[in-house]
Amino acid sequence: MESDSLPPPPTFSPAVPPFVKLGLTVAYTIFYSLLFVFVYVQLWLVLRYRHKRFSYQTVFLFLCLLWAALRALLFSFYFRDCVTANTLGPLAFWLLYCFPVCLQFFTLSLMNLYFAQVSSTRASFAPRSCKVWV
């Protein structure tokens, strides 16, 4: 019966005032939307100038496009109802909160793979007679 006499837990006040939260939401939404437009234009330029369609560049741009679209969509939800944006269903929650982190991992792994391939290619074409500084 002691649990009935316990005081209610303290409530926390917001760490950021509402006008700052609105300003940050606007800034992030604009930033991610501009990033989406920039990457979209880059992908259209790849098609327009007939570059190789399946390359590191196009896969990287497509992953960035998808990431920017999901982030812009997430932050645009905060304009309407912040509570609803934080209480999404499991699939929508995973798609908007978890999947962009997976896309970041894939993108950075792709960059790592590309730089490893470039460095090994350069090493194979390096002259054998040059001195190595130790």
Solvent accessible surface area in square Angstrom, and as a share of the most:
residue,aa,sasa,rsa
1,M,202,0.90
2,E,145,0.65
3,S,85,0.55
4,D,116,0.60
5,S,89,0.57
6,L,126,0.63
7,P,105,0.66
8,P,116,0.73
9,P,112,0.70
10,P,113,0.71
11,T,130,0.76
12,F,189,0.79
13,S,95,0.61
14,P,106,0.67
15,A,105,0.82
16,V,59,0.34
17,P,62,0.39
18,P,101,0.63
19,F,155,0.65
20,V,54,0.31
21,K,100,0.42
22,L,105,0.52
23,G,39,0.38
24,L,88,0.44
25,T,13,0.08
26,V,57,0.32
27,A,56,0.44
28,Y,96,0.36
29,T,20,0.12
30,I,98,0.50
31,F,114,0.47
32,Y,23,0.09
33,S,45,0.29
34,L,115,0.57
35,L,49,0.24
36,F,68,0.28
37,V,83,0.48
38,F,123,0.51
39,V,6,0.03
40,Y,99,0.38
41,V,72,0.41
42,Q,50,0.22
43,L,33,0.17
44,W,136,0.48
45,L,73,0.36
46,V,6,0.03
47,L,72,0.36
48,R,164,0.60
49,Y,136,0.52
50,R,202,0.74
51,H,101,0.45
52,K,152,0.65
53,R,157,0.57
54,F,165,0.69
55,S,31,0.20
56,Y,70,0.27
57,Q,93,0.41
58,T,13,0.08
59,V,43,0.25
60,F,64,0.27
61,L,19,0.10
62,F,113,0.47
63,L,25,0.13
64,C,25,0.15
65,L,22,0.11
66,L,61,0.30
67,W,43,0.15
68,A,0,0.00
69,A,34,0.27
70,L,15,0.07
71,R,40,0.14
72,A,16,0.13
73,L,81,0.40
74,L,5,0.03
75,F,39,0.16
76,S,39,0.25
77,F,71,0.30
78,Y,54,0.20
79,F,93,0.39
80,R,215,0.79
81,D,65,0.34
82,C,43,0.26
83,V,107,0.61
84,T,74,0.43
85,A,2,0.02
86,N,80,0.41
87,T,98,0.57
88,L,44,0.22
89,G,39,0.37
90,P,123,0.77
91,L,137,0.68
92,A,39,0.31
93,F,88,0.37
94,W,110,0.39
95,L,72,0.36
96,L,6,0.03
97,Y,52,0.20
98,C,49,0.29
99,F,43,0.18
100,P,0,0.00
101,V,84,0.48
102,C,48,0.29
103,L,4,0.02
104,Q,76,0.34
105,F,134,0.56
106,F,102,0.43
107,T,15,0.09
108,L,113,0.56
109,S,47,0.30
110,L,28,0.14
111,M,70,0.31
112,N,105,0.54
113,L,105,0.52
114,Y,90,0.34
115,F,118,0.49
116,A,55,0.42
117,Q,93,0.41
118,V,44,0.25
119,S,65,0.42
120,S,67,0.43
121,T,61,0.35
122,R,176,0.64
123,A,62,0.48
124,S,69,0.44
125,F,163,0.68
126,A,45,0.35
127,P,93,0.58
128,R,208,0.76
129,S,108,0.70
130,C,74,0.44
131,K,168,0.71
132,V,125,0.72
133,W,227,0.80
134,V,187,1.08
